[in-house]
Amino acid sequence: MRHRILLPDELGRHFTVRQAAAAGVGRGRAAAPDLDRPFRGVRSIRAAETALERVAALAPRLRHGQLIGGETAMRVWGYPHPGTWSIDAPITVVVTTGSARVRSRGITGLRLAEGRAHPWRIGEIPVVDPVTALFMCAGTLTDDQMVIALDAITSTADNYPGLREGRPTLTPIDIEQCLRAWVRFPGSRRVRDGLSRTRDGVESPKETETRLLLVTGGLPEPVVQHEIHENGVLIARSDLAYPDLRIAIEYEGDGHRTSRDQWRRDVQRQRELEDLGWIVIRVTQLDLVDTRPLLDRIRRAVASRR
């Protein structure tokens, strides 16, 4: 139910009680039951419906030098991280060494050495840079999860799912420089090892996962985003490929299934490639769960071309 006293537009969706008072809002209005109270001293026009909205609700309370970090920052940036991001997940907030950690219900307060974190803003959310976010999570990721994250952070693809616009362009060299600056930290060796397995041009986490699966399964490493030309004309670009063997491997995400136009383009492209003598192997999430049938199929395809 809406309150009869309207709030000033400049307060936005989330604001602190102090900000409300500075805008001329009385204590009674700030305490009205139509406002949500996600954190102590914070009011929201309506309750958060997603984990990202809940982080945005905390943003007005954060002071200078307090930044969203760790796993929370990875998810705010849109980089792949294992598991689901639930709305009640703890929010990681970092400060520099010597500053008081943020202590409040639902918040994990951490400290970082001065100069390690570079501040960014995603909308109204103050957040650490992507490399700092990754390094803070490095100790909890598996080797493959690290490669998936590194492929995403260094990706320049506009169509990589979930990544925020305006993110910094980073290269493996940039990450190596940060490693030298940070020296040692939990998972630092995993980052170094992961960089050697990172590849240019990756367009989705499932693409990385499929590539790693093939290598772990004893198959040759496929080429990423291979362009297939015929008589100088671009016919297709395959997620993964063995060009010398004319084998293309395509990961089919939900968008390929739910979009009628995308599905039709996929079928047409497969026919064109098969007419040119290519073997096209389509991969779904089920293949990444029960991996043996997929690996056997690709092994047979490779053997048929040798």
Disulfide bonds with the S-S distance in Angstrom:
none
